[in-house]
Amino acid sequence: MSSQQLIPHTDPQQEELRQARREARIERRKRRQSARLALWCTIGGTILLLGFIGLSFLQIQRIINLNTLYPPINGVSCDSMEQGTHHIHAHLSIYINGKNMPIPKGIGIAPDGSCFYWMHTHTSDGIIHIEAPAKVSNVALDDFLTIWHKGFAKLSFPPELNATTGWHIYINGKPFSGIVTSPLNTEVPLASHDVVTIEYGTHNPPPDQFYAFPANLQT
């Protein structure tokens, strides 16, 4: 038997046909893989979208519930987070017939901590925290007192604040220059570290001229 008889004969056309079939199979495999990848990407994207829609719906429901429980007062909203653009502090003292009336902590703060009005108290030392999204007119003394009256009256709100006469208001020890009726209806703008004294009746001590704000006061 000759060596030429041991070498298989190769038909070029058959080889080209087999090569074309191999390439076609590879191409089909790639298309199937791409189709599966696209399908899983679509499924994953749909799941993420549905999750986002669900979270958005829950957030909207939470906002609606907050607005129902703690609606805006004097145009001041109760926000889920404290604002920081306009962030100042003032101190308030209230004297009624010579007796100092404490300013309770928690005024303007939802009991569960779910929202904060732009004016609120974290402590009972008389410091008003003013944290608004901008420097606006509705963060004055009357707004804070109205938030106390309408939203947090259970926190020892003095009924005398409803009286339209008998009140005196001092800013940093000096008499307020405007017309004073009820502090709930007297627009008294507040600046950073203002010391406010409001007095009702007689035998009141001299108004505060200074208050030592804590150096580390942040919130």
Phi, psi and omega in degrees: 000131183278159179295331179293331180287337181280340182273119181295144180277130182253126178268116181304321181293320177295321179296317178297322180294316178297319179297319179295322178293318178299316180295323178294319178296317179299318181295318178296321179297317178297319180295319178296318178297317178297320179296318178296318179298316179297321180295314180293324176297319179295316179297315180297316179297321178295318179297316179297317180297316178297322177296318178296317179298318180297315178296320178297318179297316179296321179295319178297317178298321179295318179296318179298317180295320178297317181295331178287315182284322184228076181289164176302143177235122184056032180080005179261120183271160175259106187262152183292339178228152177290140180277160183224356183294311176247102188231104179224175179223146175224162179241138182236134171237138178237126176239128177238111183052043175086352182262129178286128179258115182299148174262108187294154171283155177093358175295128179083005179238125178303138182306328179270005179073015185283340179203160183228127168288158184297341177236123184203171177236132176265338183226178180255028181265005178091359179281124176263124177267121180248109184226093186243159178290347178197167176280101186238165185283338185268038170232051180257178183302317182296329178292317178298314181295326178290322175300317177299314184293311187276327186253337188220037183299335179295343179273060172054047178290123181288122181296337179298340179295344177279345182293138184269352178226165176092004184257147171230139181235135180233139175243117181054038176088354182252143181299140176295134188280345182275179177283128183254122169244235172287138176303338177291338184241010180254116183283107180240100179299148181241130176250169182301129177064025170296143176247112187251133175236128174239135186233142177230136179083214187234177178058041178266149179287168177302146181294153179294137175252340185209147172221133181275092177293139178302140182293331182263021182292116184242307186282000000 
